[in-house]
Amino acid sequence: DTAVSQTPKYLVTQMGNDKSIKCEQNLGHDTMYWYKQDSKKFLKIMFSYNNKELIINETVPNRFSPKSPDKAHLNLHINSLELGDSAVYFCASSQARDTDTQYFGPGTRLTVL
Amino acid sequence: AQSVTQLGSHVSVSEGALVLLRCNYSSSVPPYLFWYVQYPNQGLQLLLKYTTGATLVKGINGFEAEFKKSETSFHLTKPSAHMSDAAEYFCAVSEGTALIFGKGTTLSVSS
C-alpha cells in the first residue's frame, strides 16, 4: 500500500500553461511538503503545510500555489509555466516534530517545452 | 541558517570495498541529521538519522554514520560495498520541520 503517492509521474507541457500535481499520504501524518529537485539533483524545500495550514513558504515565484484540501492531501498548482520550472517535484510527509522522518513520494518529472 | 556540505560529488568504489561518504554541517543549535538514498527514478528513502543519544547510528542496508560534534561531521560508511548500493546519497539537516539538503554524492560501484 503506497504511503505517499503523486500524480502524474510525468508531465510534459508548453510554456504559459497551467498545471497541477497531486499528492496524497495515507500515513496519518500532520505535515506535508513540496520539494524541487533541479537538473543537478539539488533538492530544495518549497512549501510545508501542517494540518492544512501553511508553515513554510520559501522564496518561490507566486505562480506556485499549494493547496491542502485536507490533512492527507497537498496539491501544487503552477500558473504560466516557464522553461526554468522543469524539474522533479517531490511531495513528502511526516509528523510535526523536526526529528521525524520524512517519507517521500516517487516524484513528478515536469518538462516545460 | 543551517547548511550541509557533502565533499565529493562522485565517489567510485569496487564491490566489497569500504564506502565513505562525507558530510559536514553548519548549525547554531544541536542538529538533527539525516542520510537519504535515491535510486534512479525513485523518491528518497531514509537510511538513518541522528537526533540525540548514541553518536554512532546504524541504518538500513548495512550503513552507519557517526555524529562528531567537534568536527561538525556526519559521515556515512559501509564496510563492504554491493552493486545494489549504486545510487545518489543525500545528507540533510532539519531546520524546523523542513530538511536542508546537501548537493548529493553519486556512488558508483564496479565489479
Contacts between the chains, C-beta under 8 A, distances in Angstrom:
chain1	res1	chain2	res2	distance
A	4	B	43	7.5
A	31	B	97	5.6
A	33	B	97	8.0
A	33	B	98	6.8
A	35	B	99	7.9
A	40	B	103	7.3
A	41	B	38	7.9
A	41	B	88	6.1
A	41	B	103	7.5
A	41	B	104	5.0
A	42	B	101	7.3
A	42	B	103	5.5
A	42	B	104	7.2
A	43	B	44	7.9
A	43	B	90	6.6
A	43	B	99	7.9
A	43	B	101	4.3
A	43	B	104	7.7
A	44	B	101	7.3
A	45	B	98	4.3
A	45	B	99	6.7
A	45	B	100	7.5
A	48	B	96	7.9
A	48	B	97	6.1
A	48	B	98	5.7
A	50	B	97	7.4
A	55	B	96	7.7
A	55	B	97	7.3
A	56	B	96	6.9
A	56	B	97	7.5
A	56	B	98	5.4
A	90	B	43	6.0
A	90	B	44	7.0
A	92	B	44	7.8
A	94	B	97	6.8
A	96	B	97	6.4
A	97	B	97	7.3
A	98	B	32	5.8
A	98	B	94	4.3
A	98	B	95	7.7
A	98	B	96	5.9
A	98	B	97	5.1
A	99	B	32	5.2
A	99	B	49	7.5
A	99	B	51	4.2
A	99	B	94	7.1
A	100	B	97	7.6
A	101	B	34	7.7
A	101	B	46	5.0
A	101	B	49	6.6
A	102	B	46	7.7
A	102	B	99	6.1
A	103	B	46	7.9
A	104	B	36	7.8
A	104	B	43	3.8
A	104	B	44	4.3
A	104	B	45	7.4
A	105	B	43	5.4
A	106	B	42	6.1
A	106	B	43	4.7
A	107	B	41	7.9
A	107	B	42	7.5
A	107	B	43	5.5
